[in-house]
Amino acid sequence: MSPSCRLPVCKDNGGNTIFWERATAGKWEWDTFNIFNKIVTGSTTVIDFGTWIGPTMLFHGQFSKQSFGIEADPAAFAILDYNVELNWKHNPSWGSHVSVDSGCIVRPEDIGKLTMKAGGDPGMSMSGIGDKVFMDKGKRAVKWEVQCYTLPDIFENYWGIQKPYKDVFIKIDIETYECKLVPSFYDWLKGEKYLPTMYISFHPQIQKCTEEEYKTLLMFIGLYDNVVLSGRVGEKSNHPSDEFVTANIQKTHSIIVYQESGNEISDQR
């Protein structure tokens, strides 16, 4: 039986009450929850960024070994942190295995304070540190500074996640900065026997990756045995050609990369 979506959440949440009604009714990213159901088990450590106000965090936090979330939008983080606290009280068995932090994850050359933008009100899920952000009609962009770290630094110095990464699952949804961030993982993970499974959301409707970013992205994907293309396109392929991946990332919502020898995608629940 799948974990319940009917969890305590903050009602005074900056206009997101309707969102929780939609999520509870299964009308928000049902495919994302399905992926968590297939990949996450009691032996999986989940890294969730950006985790927004917590819908995915509250879900996989019910059945993972450990769940870490990080969110860079301060308005969203305030709601996320409160929602996690509510669920600690609701379900004490969460204990210390679910935790969230404020900040952003970047490539090594971008460490430090960066400007984050929202094309409307902060806290409404579409803010980012990329060159472009989604703009709400009739809204003005707002900006703020956010402290940014590399993922290896967070792993080693804050969360205590050590190699090998066989049972680590990373979800990345960061509003166009993925084109710069994900290729930077190549130097971090090359030569590793076990690689973390990754679920990466792309946002070509806002900004597509450049040709150079595609090249370095393909180098990173080449470290893995398999890539699953999902979302709007719905096509899947094991060991696909570079041309197939490049063409579909320009249209698709997300990809999953994983190793046959590591975490496989199967119907576990």
FINU-219706 format. One record per residue: y, z, x of N, C-alpha, C, O in turn. Coordinates in steps of 0.05 Angstrom, whole numbers, padded with zeros to 5 digits, always signed. Layout:
<sites>
YZXYZXYZXYZX/...
</sites>
This chain:
<sites>
-00024+00000+00017+00000+00000+00000+00025+00000+00018+00026+00015+00037/+00044-00017+00011+00069-00018+00027+00086+00007+00023+00085+00019+00001/+00100+00015+00044+00118+00038+00041+00139+00032+00020+00146+00009+00014/+00149+00053+00008+00168+00051-00014+00196+00044-00005+00204+00053+00017/+00210+00027-00020+00239+00022-00015+00256+00042-00030+00281+00042-00026/+00245+00059-00047+00261+00077-00063+00265+00103-00047+00251+00123-00051/+00285+00101-00029+00291+00124-00012+00319+00133-00017+00336+00118-00028/+00326+00159-00011+00353+00168-00015+00373+00154+00003+00368+00151+00028/+00395+00144-00008+00415+00131+00008+00443+00140-00002+00446+00149-00025/+00462+00137+00015+00490+00144+00008+00501+00126-00014+00499+00102-00012/+00512+00138-00035+00523+00122-00057+00552+00115-00052+00562+00095-00062/+00566+00131-00036+00594+00125-00029+00594+00109-00003+00600+00120+00018/+00587+00083-00005+00580+00068+00020+00596+00043+00023+00585+00022+00031/+00622+00044+00016+00639+00021+00022+00632-00004+00007+00635-00026+00017/+00623-00001-00018+00618-00024-00035+00589-00035-00034+00584-00057-00044/+00571-00020-00021+00544-00030-00018+00524-00020-00038+00500-00023-00035/+00534-00007-00060+00516+00003-00081+00499-00020-00093+00475-00017-00097/+00512-00042-00098+00498-00065-00110+00476-00075-00091+00455-00084-00099/+00482-00073-00064+00462-00082-00045+00436-00066-00048+00415-00077-00048/+00438-00039-00050+00414-00023-00052+00398-00029-00077+00374-00028-00077/+00412-00036-00098+00399-00044-00123+00383-00070-00118+00360-00072-00127/+00395-00088-00104+00382-00114-00098+00358-00109-00079+00336-00120-00084/+00362-00092-00059+00340-00087-00040+00316-00074-00053+00293-00081-00048/+00322-00054-00071+00301-00040-00085+00285-00059-00103+00261-00056-00108/+00299-00080-00114+00287-00099-00131+00273-00122-00116+00262-00140-00128/+00273-00120-00089+00261-00140-00073+00276-00166-00071+00264-00187-00066/+00303-00165-00074+00319-00189-00075+00336-00193-00049+00354-00209-00048/+00329-00178-00028+00343-00180-00003+00323-00183+00020+00308-00164+00025/+00323-00206+00033+00306-00210+00057+00278-00200+00054+00268-00185+00071/+00265-00207+00033+00237-00199+00029+00219-00207+00052+00200-00194+00059/+00226-00231+00065+00210-00240+00087+00212-00222+00111+00193-00219+00127/+00236-00209+00115+00239-00190+00137+00221-00166+00133+00208-00157+00152/+00221-00155+00109+00203-00132+00104+00174-00140+00107+00157-00124+00116/+00167-00165+00099+00140-00174+00102+00132-00176+00131+00109-00169+00138/+00150-00184+00149+00145-00185+00177+00140-00157+00188+00121-00153+00204/+00156-00137+00180+00151-00110+00189+00124-00100+00180+00110-00087+00195/+00116-00107+00155+00090-00099+00145+00068-00111+00162+00047-00097+00166/+00071-00135+00172+00050-00148+00187+00048-00139+00216+00026-00139+00227/+00071-00131+00227+00071-00126+00256+00071-00096+00263+00058-00088+00282/+00086-00080+00247+00090-00052+00254+00066-00035+00244+00058-00036+00221/+00055-00019+00263+00034+00000+00256+00042+00027+00267+00063+00031+00278/+00024+00046+00264+00029+00073+00274+00030+00075+00304+00036+00096+00315/+00024+00053+00319+00025+00053+00348+00049+00037+00358+00052+00033+00383/+00066+00027+00340+00088+00009+00348+00115+00025+00351+00122+00041+00334/+00128+00019+00373+00156+00028+00377+00174+00005+00369+00173-00016+00380/+00192+00011+00349+00210-00010+00338+00238-00006+00349+00249+00016+00348/+00250-00028+00359+00278-00028+00367+00293-00046+00347+00286-00069+00343/+00313-00035+00333+00326-00049+00311+00356-00051+00316+00370-00031+00315/+00365-00075+00323+00395-00079+00326+00402-00107+00318+00387-00126+00322/+00427-00110+00305+00442-00089+00292+00428-00081+00266+00418-00098+00250/+00427-00056+00262+00412-00045+00239+00429-00040+00214+00419-00031+00194/+00456-00047+00216+00474-00045+00194+00473-00017+00181+00475+00002+00196/+00471-00016+00154+00471+00011+00141+00443+00022+00138+00440+00043+00126/+00423+00008+00149+00397+00019+00151+00374+00010+00134+00353+00023+00133/+00376-00013+00119+00353-00021+00102+00327-00025+00117+00306-00016+00108/+00328-00039+00139+00303-00043+00155+00295-00018+00169+00271-00012+00171/+00314-00003+00179+00309+00022+00194+00294+00042+00176+00275+00054+00184/+00304+00045+00151+00292+00064+00133+00264+00055+00125+00247+00071+00118/+00259+00029+00126+00233+00018+00119+00212+00023+00140+00193+00037+00136/+00217+00011+00164+00196+00014+00185+00195+00042+00196+00175+00050+00208/+00216+00058+00193+00216+00086+00202+00195+00103+00188+00189+00125+00197/+00185+00093+00165+00165+00108+00150+00137+00106+00162+00120+00123+00157/+00132+00085+00178+00104+00081+00187+00102+00072+00216+00080+00067+00225/+00124+00071+00231+00123+00065+00260+00115+00090+00276+00116+00112+00266/+00108+00085+00301+00104+00108+00319+00131+00120+00326+00135+00144+00326/+00151+00102+00330+00178+00110+00337+00197+00088+00329+00191+00064+00333/+00220+00094+00318+00240+00074+00311+00267+00082+00322+00277+00104+00318/+00279+00063+00337+00306+00066+00348+00324+00045+00336+00317+00021+00335/+00348+00053+00327+00367+00034+00316+00393+00036+00331+00401+00058+00340/+00407+00014+00333+00434+00014+00345+00452-00004+00328+00445-00027+00322/+00476+00005+00323+00495-00009+00306+00523-00007+00318+00532+00015+00325/+00537-00030+00320+00563-00030+00334+00587-00028+00315+00609-00021+00323/+00583-00033+00289+00605-00031+00270+00607-00001+00262+00589+00010+00250/+00630+00012+00268+00632+00041+00263+00630+00048+00234+00620+00070+00227/+00640+00031+00216+00638+00037+00187+00609+00036+00178+00600+00053+00163/+00594+00015+00187+00566+00013+00180+00550+00036+00193+00532+00047+00181/+00557+00043+00218+00542+00064+00232+00545+00090+00218+00525+00106+00216/+00568+00097+00208+00573+00122+00193+00554+00124+00169+00542+00145+00164/+00551+00102+00155+00533+00101+00132+00504+00103+00141+00488+00118+00129/+00497+00087+00162+00470+00088+00173+00462+00116+00181+00440+00125+00174/+00479+00129+00197+00473+00156+00207+00468+00175+00184+00450+00192+00185/+00485+00173+00163+00482+00191+00140+00457+00185+00125+00443+00204+00116/+00450+00159+00122+00425+00152+00108+00400+00162+00122+00381+00171+00110/+00401+00161+00149+00378+00171+00165+00376+00202+00161+00355+00212+00158/+00400+00216+00161+00400+00245+00157+00389+00252+00130+00373+00271+00127/+00397+00237+00109+00387+00242+00082+00356+00240+00082+00343+00256+00068/+00345+00220+00096+00316+00216+00095+00301+00236+00113+00278+00241+00108/+00314+00247+00133+00302+00269+00148+00298+00293+00128+00276+00305+00128/+00318+00298+00112+00316+00320+00093+00295+00313+00071+00281+00331+00061/+00294+00288+00063+00275+00279+00042+00247+00279+00052+00228+00285+00037/+00243+00272+00078+00216+00270+00089+00216+00282+00117+00220+00267+00137/+00212+00308+00120+00213+00322+00146+00193+00311+00166+00196+00315+00190/+00172+00296+00157+00152+00285+00175+00164+00264+00193+00152+00257+00213/+00188+00254+00186+00202+00236+00205+00206+00249+00232+00203+00237+00253/+00212+00275+00231+00215+00290+00256+00236+00277+00274+00257+00269+00265/+00228+00274+00299+00246+00262+00319+00239+00233+00325+00250+00222+00345/+00222+00221+00310+00213+00194+00317+00231+00172+00306+00227+00148+00311/+00252+00179+00291+00271+00160+00281+00299+00169+00290+00308+00191+00284/+00313+00151+00304+00340+00158+00314+00357+00133+00315+00348+00111+00319/+00384+00138+00312+00403+00116+00313+00426+00123+00332+00433+00146+00335/+00438+00102+00343+00460+00105+00362+00481+00084+00356+00476+00063+00344/+00506+00091+00363+00529+00073+00360+00534+00058+00386+00535+00070+00407/+00537+00032+00384+00542+00016+00408+00532-00012+00404+00521-00019+00383/+00534-00029+00425+00524-00056+00423+00508-00063+00448+00511-00051+00469/+00490-00083+00444+00473-00092+00466+00484-00119+00475+00489-00137+00459/+00487-00123+00502+00499-00147+00513+00483-00156+00537+00466-00142+00548/+00490-00181+00547+00479-00190+00572+00493-00175+00595+00515-00164+00590/+00482-00175+00619+00493-00158+00641+00522-00164+00647+00537-00145+00653/+00531-00189+00646+00559-00195+00653+00579-00185+00632+00603-00186+00637/+00570-00176+00609+00588-00167+00588+00588-00137+00584+00600-00127+00565/+00576-00122+00602+00575-00093+00600+00603-00081+00599+00621-00091+00613/+00607-00061+00582+00633-00048+00580+00644-00050+00552+00628-00052+00533/+00670-00048+00548+00682-00049+00521+00688-00078+00514+00702-00092+00529/+00679-00086+00491+00684-00113+00481+00698-00111+00454+00697-00090+00440/+00711-00133+00446+00723-00134+00420+00704-00144+00399+00691-00164+00402/+00701-00128+00378+00683-00136+00355+00701-00144+00332+00723-00133+00328/+00691-00164+00317+00707-00175+00295+00691-00174+00269+00667-00177+00268/+00706-00170+00247+00694-00173+00220+00712-00192+00204+00736-00189+00204/+00700-00211+00191+00715-00230+00175+00721-00219+00147+00717-00233+00127/+00730-00195+00146+00735-00181+00121+00735-00151+00126+00748-00142+00146/+00722-00136+00110+00721-00107+00113+00699-00098+00132+00677-00109+00131/+00705-00079+00150+00684-00068+00167+00662-00056+00149+00667-00047+00127/+00638-00056+00160+00615-00044+00145+00600-00062+00126+00581-00054+00114/+00609-00088+00124+00597-00106+00105+00577-00126+00117+00573-00147+00105/+00566-00119+00139+00542-00132+00151+00547-00157+00167+00528-00166+00181/+00570-00169+00167+00574-00195+00181+00593-00193+00205+00603-00213+00214/+00597-00169+00215+00614-00166+00239+00598-00173+00264+00573-00172+00264/+00612-00180+00285+00598-00188+00310+00617-00189+00334+00641-00188+00331/+00605-00193+00358+00620-00196+00382+00619-00225+00392+00629-00230+00414/+00608-00243+00377+00607-00271+00384+00635-00284+00382+00654-00271+00374/+00636-00310+00389+00661-00324+00388+00671-00327+00359+00695-00328+00354/+00652-00330+00340+00659-00334+00312+00644-00314+00295+00623-00305+00302/+00656-00307+00272+00643-00290+00253+00646-00302+00225+00664-00319+00221/+00629-00294+00207+00631-00303+00179+00656-00292+00167+00662-00268+00169/+00672-00309+00153+00696-00301+00140+00694-00299+00110+00686-00319+00097/+00699-00275+00099+00700-00272+00070+00725-00286+00059+00746-00284+00070/+00721-00301+00038+00744-00316+00026+00765-00297+00017+00760-00277+00003/+00790-00303+00025+00813-00287+00018+00816-00262+00035+00835-00246+00030/+00799-00257+00055+00801-00234+00072+00813-00241+00099+00812-00264+00107/+00825-00222+00112+00835-00225+00139+00816-00212+00159+00805-00191+00154/+00813-00224+00182+00796-00213+00203+00807-00187+00214+00831-00185+00217/+00789-00168+00219+00797-00143+00232+00782-00141+00258+00760-00152+00261/+00793-00126+00277+00781-00123+00304+00781-00094+00313+00798-00079+00305/+00762-00088+00330+00761-00061+00343+00745-00064+00369+00732-00084+00373/+00747-00043+00386+00732-00043+00411+00706-00028+00407+00705-00009+00393/+00686-00038+00421+00659-00025+00420+00648-00023+00448+00651-00042+00464/+00634-00001+00454+00621+00002+00480+00594-00012+00481+00578-00009+00462/+00589-00028+00502+00565-00045+00502+00548-00039+00527+00559-00033+00549/+00522-00042+00524+00503-00036+00545+00482-00058+00545+00480-00074+00526/+00467-00060+00567+00444-00078+00568+00420-00064+00555+00418-00039+00555/+00401-00080+00544+00378-00068+00532+00360-00053+00552+00350-00031+00546/+00356-00064+00577+00340-00048+00596+00353-00021+00603+00338-00002+00607/+00379-00020+00604+00393+00005+00609+00388+00025+00586+00382+00048+00591/+00390+00016+00562+00385+00033+00538+00356+00042+00539+00350+00066+00534/+00338+00024+00544+00309+00031+00545+00304+00054+00565+00292+00074+00558/+00313+00050+00589+00306+00068+00611+00322+00094+00611+00311+00115+00616/+00348+00093+00605+00365+00116+00609+00372+00131+00583+00382+00154+00585/+00367+00119+00560+00374+00133+00535+00349+00138+00518+00346+00160+00507/+00332+00118+00515+00310+00121+00496+00283+00128+00510+00264+00135+00497/+00282+00125+00536+00258+00132+00551+00234+00114+00545+00211+00123+00545/+00240+00088+00540+00219+00069+00534+00210+00056+00561+00227+00044+00574/+00186+00060+00568+00176+00051+00594+00157+00027+00592+00144+00023+00571/+00156+00011+00613+00136-00011+00614+00109+00001+00616+00106+00024+00626/+00088-00013+00607+00088-00040+00595+00097-00039+00566+00097-00018+00553/+00106-00062+00556+00118-00064+00529+00099-00075+00508+00108-00089+00489/+00073-00071+00512+00053-00083+00494+00057-00075+00465+00054-00092+00447/+00065-00051+00459+00067-00041+00432+00096-00037+00424+00103-00019+00408/+00114-00054+00434+00143-00053+00428+00150-00077+00411+00143-00100+00418/+00164-00073+00389+00174-00094+00372+00204-00092+00370+00214-00072+00362/+00218-00114+00377+00247-00114+00377+00257-00133+00355+00250-00157+00355/+00274-00123+00337+00287-00139+00317+00316-00143+00325+00330-00123+00329/+00326-00168+00326+00353-00174+00335+00367-00190+00313+00359-00212+00305/+00389-00179+00303+00406-00192+00283+00435-00186+00290+00446-00166+00280/+00448-00203+00306+00474-00196+00317+00495-00218+00313+00513-00221+00330/+00493-00234+00293+00514-00252+00283+00526-00270+00305+00549-00268+00311/+00510-00287+00316+00516-00309+00335+00515-00302+00364+00513-00319+00381/+00517-00276+00372+00516-00269+00400+00488-00272+00411+00484-00271+00435/+00468-00276+00394+00440-00280+00403+00438-00303+00422+00420-00303+00439/+00455-00324+00419+00453-00347+00436+00459-00340+00465+00449-00353+00483/+00476-00320+00470+00482-00311+00497+00462-00289+00505+00454-00288+00528/+00456-00271+00487+00440-00247+00495+00411-00254+00501+00401-00246+00522/+00397-00268+00483+00368-00271+00486+00361-00285+00512+00342-00277+00525/+00375-00307+00520+00368-00319+00546+00369-00300+00570+00355-00303+00589/+00387-00279+00568+00390-00260+00590+00365-00243+00593+00362-00230+00614/+00348-00242+00573+00323-00226+00575+00303-00238+00594+00284-00225+00603/+00307-00263+00602+00288-00277+00619+00284-00262+00645+00262-00256+00653/+00306-00256+00659+00305-00242+00685+00293-00215+00682+00280-00205+00700/+00297-00202+00660+00287-00175+00655+00256-00175+00651+00242-00157+00660/+00246-00196+00637+00218-00195+00629+00200-00214+00644+00175-00212+00641/+00210-00232+00661+00193-00250+00675+00175-00234+00694+00183-00215+00707/+00150-00243+00695+00130-00229+00712+00117-00206+00699+00098-00195+00711/+00125-00198+00675+00112-00176+00661+00086-00185+00648+00085-00207+00636/+00065-00169+00650+00040-00176+00638+00042-00173+00608+00031-00190+00593/+00055-00152+00598+00058-00148+00569+00088-00151+00562+00105-00138+00574/+00093-00167+00542+00120-00171+00532+00124-00160+00505+00105-00159+00489/+00147-00150+00498+00152-00140+00471+00152-00163+00451+00162-00185+00458/+00141-00159+00428+00144-00178+00406+00173-00178+00397+00185-00156+00395/+00185-00201+00392+00213-00202+00383+00216-00218+00357+00204-00239+00354/+00233-00208+00340+00240-00222+00315+00270-00227+00317+00286-00208+00315/+00278-00252+00321+00306-00259+00328+00319-00275+00306+00309-00297+00299/+00340-00266+00294+00355-00281+00274+00376-00298+00288+00391-00289+00305/+00378-00323+00279+00399-00341+00288+00418-00347+00265+00411-00344+00242/+00443-00356+00273+00464-00360+00253+00477-00387+00257+00502-00388+00262/+00462-00409+00256+00474-00435+00260+00495-00443+00239+00512-00460+00245/+00494-00430+00216+00514-00436+00195+00542-00425+00204+00562-00434+00193/+00543-00407+00223+00568-00396+00234+00575-00410+00260+00597-00420+00264/+00555-00410+00278+00559-00423+00304+00532-00429+00317+00515-00411+00319/+00528-00454+00326+00503-00462+00339+00505-00455+00368+00526-00453+00380/+00481-00452+00380+00480-00449+00409+00489-00474+00423+00487-00496+00412/+00501-00471+00447+00508-00494+00463+00483-00506+00476+00462-00494+00476/+00486-00530+00487+00464-00543+00501+00454-00526+00524+00429-00524+00528/+00472-00514+00539+00463-00497+00561+00449-00472+00551+00430-00463+00564/+00458-00461+00529+00445-00437+00518+00417-00444+00508+00399-00428+00510/+00414-00468+00496+00388-00477+00488+00369-00478+00512+00345-00470+00510/+00378-00489+00534+00361-00492+00558+00351-00465+00567+00328-00461+00573/+00370-00446+00569+00362-00419+00579+00345-00404+00558+00328-00388+00565/+00351-00409+00533+00335-00397+00511+00306-00407+00513+00287-00391+00509/+00302-00433+00518+00275-00444+00521+00260-00432+00545+00236-00429+00544/+00275-00426+00566+00262-00412+00589+00251-00386+00581+00228-00378+00588/+00267-00371+00565+00258-00344+00555+00233-00348+00537+00213-00334+00540/+00235-00366+00518+00213-00370+00499+00188-00378+00514+00165-00371+00505/+00191-00393+00536+00168-00402+00552+00152-00379+00564+00129-00384+00573/+00163-00355+00565+00147-00332+00575+00125-00324+00555+00106-00310+00563/+00127-00332+00530+00109-00323+00509+00087-00344+00503+00091-00368+00508/+00065-00334+00492+00043-00351+00483+00051-00367+00458+00043-00390+00455/+00065-00354+00440+00070-00365+00414+00098-00361+00404+00111-00341+00410/+00108-00380+00389+00133-00377+00374+00128-00386+00346+00117-00407+00340/+00137-00369+00327+00135-00375+00299+00163-00380+00288+00180-00363+00290/+00167-00404+00277+00193-00411+00265+00192-00406+00236+00174-00415+00222/+00211-00390+00226+00210-00382+00198+00237-00384+00185+00256-00394+00197/+00240-00373+00162+00265-00373+00148+00269-00397+00131+00252-00404+00115/+00293-00410+00133+00299-00432+00115+00281-00456+00119+00276-00470+00099/+00272-00461+00143+00256-00485+00148+00227-00481+00139+00215-00498+00127/+00216-00457+00146+00189-00451+00137+00167-00463+00154+00144-00462+00146/+00174-00476+00176+00154-00488+00193+00144-00469+00214+00159-00451+00223/+00119-00471+00221+00107-00454+00241+00092-00471+00262+00081-00492+00255/+00092-00461+00286+00077-00475+00307+00070-00456+00330+00086-00439+00337/+00046-00459+00340+00038-00445+00364+00041-00464+00387+00033-00488+00386/+00052-00454+00410+00056-00471+00434+00071-00496+00427+00062-00518+00434/+00094-00494+00414+00109-00518+00406+00123-00531+00429+00127-00519+00450/+00131-00556+00426+00146-00570+00446+00175-00559+00446+00184-00548+00427/+00189-00563+00469+00217-00555+00471+00234-00569+00450+00252-00557+00438/+00228-00594+00445+00243-00609+00425+00240-00598+00397+00259-00597+00382/+00215-00590+00391+00210-00578+00365+00226-00552+00361+00238-00548+00340/+00225-00535+00381+00239-00510+00379+00269-00514+00377+00282-00502+00359/+00280-00531+00394+00309-00535+00394+00319-00546+00368+00339-00537+00357/+00304-00566+00357+00312-00579+00332+00312-00559+00309+00329-00559+00292/+00292-00541+00309+00289-00523+00286+00307-00498+00288+00314-00487+00267/+00313-00489+00312+00331-00466+00315+00359-00473+00304+00373-00456+00295/+00365-00499+00305+00391-00508+00294+00392-00506+00264+00413-00508+00252/+00368-00503+00251+00367-00502+00222+00355-00476+00211+00361-00468+00189/+00338-00463+00227+00323-00441+00217+00338-00414+00217+00359-00412+00230/+00328-00395+00203+00340-00369+00202+00330-00350+00224+00346-00333+00233/+00305-00354+00233+00294-00335+00252+00270-00346+00266+00258-00365+00257/+00264-00334+00289+00239-00340+00303+00226-00313+00310+00239-00293+00313/+00199-00315+00314+00184-00292+00324+00170-00302+00349+00157-00323+00349/+00172-00287+00371+00157-00294+00395+00138-00271+00401+00145-00247+00399/+00113-00278+00409+00093-00258+00414+00071-00268+00432+00069-00293+00436/+00055-00250+00443+00033-00257+00461+00007-00254+00446+00003-00236+00430/-00012-00272+00452-00039-00269+00441-00051-00243+00452-00066-00230+00438/-00045-00237+00477-00057-00213+00490-00042-00188+00483-00051-00166+00490/-00019-00190+00469-00004-00167+00461-00006-00162+00431-00028-00160+00420/+00017-00160+00418+00017-00155+00389+00015-00181+00374+00032-00198+00376/-00007-00185+00360-00010-00209+00344+00000-00205+00316+00001-00183+00306/+00008-00227+00303+00018-00226+00276-00006-00230+00258-00018-00252+00257/-00013-00210+00243-00036-00212+00225-00031-00195+00200-00013-00178+00200/-00046-00200+00179-00043-00185+00155-00056-00157+00158-00080-00154+00151/-00041-00138+00168-00052-00112+00173-00049-00093+00150-00063-00073+00149/-00032-00100+00130-00026-00081+00108-00034-00094+00082-00031-00081+00061/
</sites>
